[in-house]
């Protein structure tokens, strides 16, 4: 699942239950606040990321931490490699300079500097300047979902993708992404 949600100033998505999934939350604008029934969570600013192992069960809520502006967040759900895990929440501050003109792994089951995930998945972010390109190799039997969160358009292997558009890529050995205008991107690499 890949949801793109906006909450009005001060809005609260009340406590609700989940079980046995891996959740990745990316703050696209404003300030996202997460809270679970144990008080775990934290605040995310634009470009920051949070990973939650829901495991054997968790109640949580999503909150717009700002009373004066909307908040937009991307939430992705992945099947866990194992079920019945102990719930946990961790987050990472990712500044724009860290992801500028490159694809930065932010959540991954194989990249040491990324938040770990108990799923065969990688999430990468990028702020790509106009005219700049990034390259990404795909392993066999992998697929990609690439979302333009802001700015653009971009081209993916020559195909144009508009602002707020997305591309699903499978059966390609690699992609080359070029920004026509500055663009914020999220790339999700999963087994197909």
Helices and strands as residue ranges (DSSP letters): E 2-7, E 12-18, E 22-29, E 31-36, E 41-45, E 49-53, E 58-64, E 71-78, E 88-92, H 96-99, E 104-108, E 115-116, E 121-128, E 133-137, E 142-151, E 154-156, E 159-161, E 166-170, E 174-179, E 183-191
